[in-house]
Amino acid sequence: MGETLRWLDMQTSRQSLSKKQDSFLQDIPVTYGIELYDGMLLVRVGDDLAEAITRLVRFAIAVANLW
């Protein structure tokens, strides 16, 4: 529900992410097959729901590691 990205945004007193953080944030969705749309994280679910959830969790961990 957008909490991962909001959490990252709250970890800094600056109004924006550093260039390095922003670059990593652009690469992470591609790596895990997650789409960012209008502040939401979208995961396309094929035949394997567990695999889609795992990708979403890995995405959240990767974003948390940016801090």
Secondary structure as UniProt FT lines:
FT   HELIX           3..10
FT   HELIX           19..32
FT   STRAND          34..37
FT   TURN            38..39
FT   STRAND          40..43
FT   HELIX           49..65
//
